[in-house]
Amino acid sequence: MQPDPRYPAGWRHELPPQTGWWFLIPMFTCGYGTPVMVFIAGVKLRSRLQKSLAALYAAAVVVAVAFSAVNDDDADALATALFILLWLIGTVHVAVLQNRVRERWFREAAARNGHTGPRPGLTHYPPPAWHHGTGVDPALAAAQWRAARRQEARQLQATQPAMASELMVGRPDLPGRQYDDGGLIDVNHVSAEWLQRYLTIERPLAERIVEARDRHNGFTTPEELVVYCDGLTPAKLELFRDRLIFIPR
């Protein structure tokens, strides 16, 4: 796969933080890991409140350990109660924070890119520079390059769906997306507005696709669109079939 000509050599897309596993730390350490994960989240969120809560969690761990070392039934009961609270509340707290960290990253990425709304995608896509002066039509070269990117993105979705989700394949409607999938559109998730814009179809047809998609809990093949969407003929489907992807809901 040729490098993207719009970026300098060696440039890499910045990926969102993978925080989905954070809640496992307090869960599998019975609350001992809660202070650490809350502190990490506080640093990433630049939140004094979360750092203070991390200190309180750490103090609770120390108190629980101290009480558990005392040979007394009341002390043991208090230590057990503290550990249960650290375990349950800590797991829920970290689960909330991991989502906040990820959401903050997307907001900051959108701000760095100079927008806060949906990205326009591949509008005004520049022709690949390596085809200049070779006698190849720049528009044709750009179209072939985008087709290759779509093929690569499809393979990524089929073989590494978790990574494809991180890169937001087929989701030009999500802010902060940086991976160029060649113009794929996820029929199972985007709105009618984005279907209309990316597939260059009439708004009523886009709305019928969304209605049929929701009624059948998503599609798996392009042919289903012809079956369930009035007004979409096989000939019209062929005009944008190559840009469709169906990510399970």
C-alpha positions in Angstrom: 0.0 0.0 0.0 1.4 3.4 -1.0 1.6 6.0 1.7 -1.0 8.7 1.9 0.3 11.6 -0.2 -1.4 14.2 2.0 0.9 13.6 4.9 4.7 13.9 5.2 6.9 10.7 5.1 7.0 8.9 8.4 3.9 10.6 9.8 1.5 8.4 11.7 -2.1 8.9 12.7 -2.6 9.5 16.4 -4.8 6.8 17.8 -7.4 7.2 20.6 -6.4 6.0 24.0 -7.4 2.4 24.6 -9.0 2.7 28.0 -11.6 -0.1 27.7 -9.7 -2.4 30.1 -9.1 0.1 32.9 -12.1 -1.1 35.0 -10.5 -4.6 35.1 -7.7 -3.4 37.4 -9.9 -2.6 40.4 -12.2 -5.5 39.6 -9.4 -8.2 39.6 -7.4 -6.6 42.4 -10.4 -6.5 44.8 -10.1 -2.7 45.0 -6.4 -2.4 45.6 -5.8 -1.0 42.1 -8.6 1.6 42.4 -6.3 4.5 43.7 -3.8 4.0 40.9 -6.4 4.0 38.1 -8.3 7.0 39.5 -5.0 8.9 39.8 -4.1 8.0 36.2 -7.5 9.2 35.0 -7.1 12.4 37.1 -3.7 13.1 35.4 -5.2 12.6 31.9 -8.3 14.6 32.7 -6.2 17.3 34.5 -8.7 17.0 37.3 -7.8 17.9 40.9 -11.0 16.3 42.1 -10.1 12.9 40.7 -6.6 13.2 42.1 -8.0 14.0 45.5 -10.4 11.0 45.2 -7.4 8.8 44.4 -5.8 10.0 47.6 -9.0 9.1 49.5 -9.1 5.7 47.9 -5.4 5.1 48.9 -6.2 6.2 52.5 -9.1 3.8 52.5 -6.8 0.9 51.4 -4.3 1.7 54.1 -7.1 1.8 56.8 -8.6 -1.4 55.5 -5.2 -3.2 55.6 -4.6 -1.8 59.1 -7.9 -3.0 60.4 -7.5 -6.4 58.8 -4.3 -6.9 60.8 -6.1 -6.3 64.1 -7.3 -9.5 65.8 -10.8 -8.2 66.5 -14.1 -9.1 65.0 -15.4 -5.5 64.7 -12.1 -4.5 63.0 -12.3 -7.4 60.6 -15.9 -6.5 59.7 -14.9 -2.9 59.0 -12.0 -4.0 56.9 -14.2 -6.3 54.9 -16.8 -3.5 54.3 -14.0 -1.1 53.2 -12.6 -3.7 50.7 -16.1 -4.3 49.3 -16.7 -0.6 48.8 -13.3 -0.2 47.2 -14.0 -3.1 44.9 -17.5 -2.2 43.8 -17.5 1.6 43.9 -13.9 1.7 42.5 -14.8 -0.5 39.6 -17.8 1.6 38.6 -15.9 4.8 39.2 -13.0 3.7 36.9 -15.5 2.5 34.3 -17.0 6.0 34.2 -13.5 7.7 34.1 -12.2 5.5 31.3 -15.1 6.8 29.0 -14.5 10.4 30.1 -10.8 10.1 29.2 -11.6 8.8 25.7 -14.3 11.4 25.2 -11.9 14.2 26.2 -9.4 12.9 23.6 -11.9 13.1 20.8 -12.9 16.6 21.8 -9.3 17.7 21.9 -8.6 16.0 18.6 -11.5 17.8 17.0 -10.2 21.1 18.3 -6.7 20.4 17.0 -8.2 19.7 13.6 -10.0 23.0 13.7 -13.6 21.8 13.8 -16.2 20.6 16.3 -18.8 19.1 13.9 -18.7 16.1 11.5 -15.7 16.0 9.2 -16.3 16.6 5.5 -14.3 13.4 4.7 -12.6 13.2 1.4 -13.9 16.4 -0.2 -11.2 18.0 -2.5 -9.1 14.9 -2.3 -5.7 15.7 -3.8 -4.3 13.4 -6.6 -1.4 11.2 -5.6 1.8 13.1 -6.2 3.8 10.0 -7.5 1.6 9.9 -10.6 2.5 13.4 -11.8 4.3 13.5 -15.1 3.7 9.8 -15.8 0.9 10.2 -18.3 -1.7 8.8 -15.9 -4.8 10.9 -15.4 -4.5 12.4 -11.9 -8.3 11.9 -11.2 -8.1 8.3 -12.2 -5.0 7.8 -10.1 -6.7 9.3 -7.1 -9.8 7.1 -7.6 -7.6 4.0 -7.8 -5.8 5.0 -4.7 -9.1 5.5 -2.8 -10.3 2.1 -4.0 -7.1 0.5 -2.6 -7.7 2.3 0.7 -11.2 0.9 0.8 -9.9 -2.6 0.2 -7.4 -2.3 3.0 -10.0 -0.9 5.4 -12.4 -3.8 4.6 -9.7 -6.3 5.2 -8.9 -4.6 8.5 -12.6 -4.8 9.5 -12.7 -8.5 8.6 -9.5 -9.5 10.4 -9.1 -6.9 13.2 -12.5 -5.5 14.0 -11.3 -4.0 17.3 -8.7 -1.9 15.6 -11.1 -1.0 12.8 -13.5 0.3 15.5 -10.6 2.3 17.1 -9.9 3.8 13.6 -13.6 4.5 13.1 -13.8 2.7 9.7 -16.9 3.7 7.8 -17.8 6.5 10.3 -17.1 9.9 8.8 -19.8 11.2 11.1 -17.6 10.8 14.2 -15.4 13.7 15.2 -11.7 13.2 15.6 -11.4 10.5 13.0 -8.0 10.5 11.2 -7.7 7.2 9.4 -8.6 7.5 5.7 -10.6 4.5 4.7 -11.0 5.6 1.1 -14.6 6.8 1.6 -16.3 3.8 3.1 -19.7 4.4 4.7 -21.1 2.1 7.4 -24.7 1.6 6.4 -25.7 0.1 9.7 -24.7 3.2 11.8 -24.6 6.5 10.0 -27.6 8.8 9.7 -29.6 9.5 6.6 -27.8 12.8 6.2 -24.5 11.1 5.8 -25.8 8.4 3.5 -27.2 11.1 1.3 -23.9 13.1 1.3 -21.5 10.2 0.8 -23.6 8.1 -1.6 -25.0 11.0 -3.6 -28.5 9.7 -3.3 -31.9 11.4 -2.8 -32.8 12.2 0.8 -36.0 10.1 0.7 -34.1 7.1 -0.4 -31.5 7.6 2.4 -34.3 7.8 4.9 -35.9 4.6 3.6 -32.5 2.9 4.0 -32.3 4.0 7.6 -35.9 2.9 8.3 -35.3 -0.5 6.8 -32.0 -0.9 8.6 -33.5 -0.1 12.0 -36.5 -2.4 11.3 -34.2 -5.4 10.4 -31.5 -4.6 13.0 -29.0 -3.8 10.4 -27.9 -5.3 7.0 -25.1 -7.7 6.1 -24.9 -7.5 2.3 -25.6 -4.8 -0.3 -28.3 -7.0 -1.9 -30.5 -6.6 1.2 -30.8 -2.9 0.4 -32.5 -3.7 -2.9 -34.8 -6.2 -1.2 -35.9 -4.0 1.7 -35.6 -0.4 0.3 -38.2 0.8 -2.1 -36.8 2.8 -5.0 -33.3 1.3 -4.9 -32.7 -0.7 -8.1 -29.7 -3.1 -8.7 -28.4 -0.6 -11.3 -28.5 2.3 -8.8 -26.8 0.1 -6.2 -23.9 -0.6 -8.5 -23.1 3.1 -8.5 -22.0 3.1 -4.8 -21.7 -0.6 -3.9 -17.9 -0.3 -3.6 -18.3 2.4 -0.9 -20.6 0.3 1.4 -19.5 -1.5 4.5 -21.8 -3.3 7.0 -20.4 -3.3 10.6 -22.6 -5.4 13.0 -24.7 -3.4 15.3 
